[in-house]
Amino acid sequence: MEPLDLLRWSQAIELPRDTGMATKPSELRRAWVHHAPERDVVALFRAVSAEGEPVPAPWWLRALAEGRLEDRDTGFRIEDRMAQLLARRPGWVFVPWAADGESGYWEFMPSEQGRSGHRIPTTILNTSRHDGWIDVLPAHSGRTPAPIQVAGLAGLRSRLGEFEAVR
């Protein structure tokens, strides 16, 4: 792998400093990977990830490069619909400062330090691990539990009561 490609990649996913105040994923879409021609984004991602080493990247780009997601806009739509659902419900907060290249995640604040005493709140994030594109990490205090695979937005909508019951 060329060091120049790695440098280009770090610049490709770099966000402006002021995105730390974002309240939804669409407010984070200000990096090169979000606006450059999609074929160029995928080509650079494939070049830097060719060695098999983990490369920081948005979930939708990993799925797109694997041929499991139709296009970047589909990934954006999934994030936006999840944001529309969660932003209307009390207790859910968008956390924009995820790992480099990631799209942020949602936390259910009542599950942290509530009756159950958990230190880490229930967390919902997008993933390329499966084609439902949504994982839930239950509230916890010790080791991070295995993520719960959710079957898309409909699956999330139908299970939100279950996830919000932990307080």
C-alpha positions in Angstrom: 0.0 0.0 0.0 1.3 3.4 -0.9 1.8 5.8 2.0 0.4 8.5 -0.3 -2.9 6.6 -0.5 -3.1 6.4 3.3 -2.6 10.2 3.5 -5.2 10.8 0.8 -7.6 8.5 2.8 -7.1 10.3 6.1 -7.9 13.6 4.3 -10.9 12.0 2.5 -12.6 11.1 5.8 -11.5 14.2 7.7 -14.4 16.3 9.0 -14.3 20.0 9.9 -13.8 20.7 13.6 -17.3 22.3 14.0 -19.1 19.0 13.3 -18.9 18.1 17.0 -22.2 19.9 17.5 -24.1 17.9 14.9 -27.5 16.7 16.0 -28.1 14.2 13.2 -26.0 12.2 10.7 -26.7 14.5 7.7 -24.9 17.4 9.5 -21.7 15.2 9.5 -21.7 14.7 5.7 -19.0 17.3 5.0 -16.0 15.2 4.1 -14.7 14.3 0.7 -16.2 10.8 0.9 -19.7 12.3 1.2 -19.4 14.5 -1.9 -16.8 13.3 -4.3 -17.9 11.1 -7.2 -18.9 7.8 -5.8 -16.7 5.7 -8.1 -13.6 7.7 -6.9 -14.6 7.2 -3.2 -15.0 3.5 -3.7 -11.8 3.2 -5.7 -9.7 5.0 -3.1 -11.3 2.9 -0.3 -10.6 -0.3 -2.1 -7.0 0.8 -2.7 -6.3 1.6 1.0 -8.1 -1.5 2.3 -6.6 -4.0 -0.2 -4.1 -5.3 2.4 -7.0 -6.5 4.6 -6.1 -4.1 7.4 -9.1 -2.3 9.0 -9.5 1.2 7.5 -11.7 3.8 9.1 -14.7 4.3 6.9 -18.4 5.0 7.1 -20.5 1.8 7.4 -22.3 2.5 4.1 -18.9 2.7 2.2 -17.9 -0.7 3.5 -21.2 -2.2 2.4 -21.0 -0.3 -1.0 -17.5 -1.6 -1.7 -18.7 -5.2 -0.9 -21.5 -4.8 -3.4 -24.2 -5.1 -0.7 -25.5 -1.6 -0.8 -26.9 0.0 -3.9 -25.3 3.4 -3.6 -24.2 6.0 -1.2 -27.5 7.8 -1.2 -29.2 4.6 0.0 -26.9 4.7 3.0 -27.7 8.3 3.6 -31.5 7.6 3.4 -31.1 4.8 6.0 -29.3 7.2 8.4 -31.8 10.0 7.8 -34.9 7.8 8.4 -33.3 6.4 11.6 -32.7 10.0 12.7 -36.3 11.0 11.9 -37.6 8.1 14.1 -35.2 8.6 17.0 -35.2 12.4 17.2 -38.9 12.4 17.8 -38.7 10.0 20.8 -37.8 11.4 24.2 -34.5 10.3 25.6 -32.6 9.6 22.4 -29.5 11.8 21.7 -27.3 11.8 18.6 -23.6 11.4 19.4 -21.5 12.8 16.5 -18.0 12.0 17.7 -17.8 8.4 16.7 -14.6 6.8 15.4 -12.8 8.4 12.4 -14.9 8.1 9.3 -18.0 6.9 11.1 -21.5 8.4 10.9 -22.2 8.9 14.6 -24.6 6.9 16.8 -27.6 7.3 19.1 -27.8 6.8 22.8 -30.9 6.4 25.0 -29.9 8.5 28.0 -32.6 7.2 30.4 -30.8 3.8 30.3 -27.6 5.3 31.8 -27.5 5.6 35.6 -31.2 4.9 35.9 -32.8 2.3 38.1 -30.7 -0.4 36.6 -27.5 1.5 37.3 -25.9 1.0 33.9 -22.9 3.2 33.2 -23.2 2.9 29.4 -26.5 3.6 27.8 -28.4 1.7 25.1 -26.7 2.6 21.8 -28.0 2.3 18.3 -25.6 2.5 15.4 -25.5 1.7 11.7 -23.4 -1.2 10.6 -22.2 -3.1 7.6 -22.1 -6.4 9.5 -25.5 -7.5 8.2 -28.1 -6.3 5.6 -30.4 -4.9 8.3 -27.8 -2.1 8.7 -28.7 -1.4 12.4 -27.1 -2.8 15.6 -28.2 -2.2 19.1 -25.8 -2.4 22.1 -27.8 -2.9 25.2 -27.2 -0.7 28.3 -24.4 -2.2 30.3 -21.8 -1.5 33.0 -19.1 -4.2 32.4 -17.9 -5.7 29.2 -19.6 -4.6 26.0 -22.3 -7.0 25.1 -22.7 -8.6 21.7 -24.6 -6.3 19.4 -28.2 -7.1 18.6 -28.9 -7.3 14.9 -32.0 -5.3 13.9 -33.9 -6.0 10.7 -33.8 -2.5 9.3 -35.9 0.5 10.2 -39.2 -1.5 10.5 -37.4 -3.9 12.9 -36.1 -1.0 14.9 -39.5 0.7 15.1 -41.1 -2.6 16.3 -38.5 -3.2 19.0 -37.9 0.4 20.3 -40.2 -0.2 23.3 -38.1 -3.2 24.2 -34.9 -1.2 23.9 -36.3 1.8 25.8 -37.6 -0.4 28.7 -34.1 -0.6 30.2 -33.8 2.4 32.6 
